[in-house]
């Protein structure tokens, strides 16, 4: 599967990225690849945490229903 092209960076984002290129001596491509990898890792963590919270809440409701005699 081919990755979609980025539509466009804002002017501010492009300036910030160029500053990083100059300061770090790393190519723009490498910085963008690291940015995407880190962003994906952050999203996965965030979504796992949110998903765990939903599952915990569902278990709590099931437990309450069982204890009240209303659940199966």
C-alpha positions in Angstrom: 0.0 0.0 0.0 1.4 3.4 -1.0 1.4 6.2 1.6 -0.6 9.3 0.7 1.4 12.5 0.1 1.1 15.2 2.7 -1.1 17.9 1.4 0.9 20.8 2.7 2.6 22.0 5.8 1.6 25.4 7.1 4.2 28.2 6.7 4.9 28.0 10.5 5.3 24.2 10.4 7.7 24.5 7.5 9.8 27.2 9.2 9.9 25.1 12.4 11.0 22.0 10.4 13.7 24.0 8.6 15.0 25.3 11.9 15.3 21.7 13.2 17.1 20.7 10.0 19.6 23.5 10.5 20.1 22.9 14.2 20.3 19.1 14.2 21.9 18.5 10.9 19.3 15.8 10.1 17.6 15.7 6.7 14.0 16.9 6.4 12.9 13.5 5.2 14.4 11.8 8.3 12.7 14.4 10.6 9.4 13.9 8.9 9.7 10.1 9.2 10.6 10.4 12.9 7.7 12.8 13.4 5.2 10.3 11.8 6.6 7.4 13.8 6.5 9.2 17.1 3.0 10.6 16.3 1.7 7.1 15.6 3.2 5.8 18.8 1.6 8.6 20.8 -1.8 8.0 19.1 -1.6 4.2 19.7 -0.9 4.9 23.4 -3.6 7.4 23.7 -6.2 5.2 22.0 -5.2 2.2 24.1 -5.6 4.2 27.3 -9.0 5.5 26.1 -10.1 2.0 25.1 -9.0 0.6 28.4 -11.1 3.2 30.2 -14.2 2.2 28.2 -13.6 -1.5 28.9 -13.2 -0.8 32.6 -16.4 1.2 32.6 -18.3 -1.5 30.8 -17.0 -4.1 33.3 -18.0 -1.9 36.2 -21.6 -1.6 34.8 -21.8 -5.3 34.3 -20.6 -5.9 37.8 -23.1 -3.5 39.2 -25.9 -5.2 37.3 -24.9 -8.7 38.5 -24.7 -7.5 42.1 -28.1 -5.9 41.8 -29.6 -9.0 40.4 -30.5 -7.3 37.1 -27.6 -8.7 35.1 -27.1 -12.1 33.6 
